[in-house]
Amino acid sequence: MKIRFYFGIAFLLLQVGGIVYARFVPERFFCWAPYDSHTLFETFVTIDGTTLTQQEAEARYKYKMKGWEQRSIDNVFSLISQYEDTYGKSDNAQVVVKYETNGHQQKEWIYKR
């Protein structure tokens, strides 16, 4: 009986720890309300002087590269960075994401290796 009690306490503490951690990182995967921002974005990918179409960019990253992102836009940045730091390392891609969150002024994120 005590083992189940301690397991239950550990499980709850892990959940609380994940929520507290999520409040201090941009991706916010474990927040209680992950859909607290809406971002309109468009991604531009250029490889060796050739700009990829939206379909080609989506095939490259296996995620939508234009439209509404209901989670934190940092998730898109993380996805692009992870791909470019691994599979696309030798492609010398230039990636620009233009976005506006919750109707605020448009910003630009540029992938930097």
N, C-alpha and C positions, 0 to 999 in steps of 0.2 A: 504494500500500500504506500509506503514512504517513497519508493522509487517513482511511482506514478505522480505523486505530489511534487517531487523535485523536478521531474521531467516537465510537468505543467508549468511550474514557476520558471524554469529555464526557457521554455517556449515563449512565454509571455515577455520575459526580459529581452529575448532576441527580437521580438516584434517591436517593442518600445525602442530598443537600440537602433533598429533599422529606420524607424520613423524620425528619431532625433537626428541621426546621421543625414537623412534625406533633406532635412531643413537647411543644411549648410553646403550642399553641392548643387550645381546648376541642373543636372539631369533630373533629379527629383523622382526617381523611379518608385520609391516606397512611401510617398506622401499620402495622407488621407484623401486629399482633394487634388489629384494630378491634373485635372482638366480646368485649372483656374486661369489659364491664358489661352488665347487663340491667336495664331500667327499666320499671316498670309506671306508666302515666300515663293521665290523662284531661284533656281540654281543654274549657273552657267559654267560649263566645263570645257576647257580648251586643252587639247593634247597636240603638241607639235604644230601649233598654229591653226589647227582645225577645231572648230567649235562643235561639240556634240549636240545632236537634237535632244529634246526632252526624253524621247523614247530610248535613245542610246544611253543617256545619263541614268535613266531609271534601270535599264538593263545592267549597267555597270555597278550601281550601288544596291540594286534589288530593293528599291524603295521609291516612293513617289518623289519627284524633284521639283514639283510645282503644285501650289494649291494651299489648302489650310492644314496647319499642323495644330492639333488640339493639345498636345503635350508641350513640354518646354522645347523651344527651338534648339536648345543645346543638345537634344537627342539627335537631331539631324547633323549638327556639327560633329558630334562624336562618331556617328556612323561614317561620315565622309572621311574624317581623320583616320579612323581605324583602317578603312579600306586603302587609303593612300599611303599609310605607313607600312602596309603589308603587301597586298597583292599589286597595288599600283605604284609601288616604290620606284620602279625603273621607267615609268611612263612620263615623269616630269609634268604632271597635270597641273593646270592652274584652275582653281575652283573659287567661284565667287557666289555667295548666297545673298540676295537682296531680300530683306524681310521687314515687316512691320508687325509689332505685337500689340494687340488690343487697340488698334487704331492710332497708335502713336507714330511719331516721325519714322520714316523709313531708314533702316540701317543697312550696313553692308559688312559681311563677314568674309574674310579671304583666308583660304587654307594656306598655312605656312608650315613647311617642314622643319 
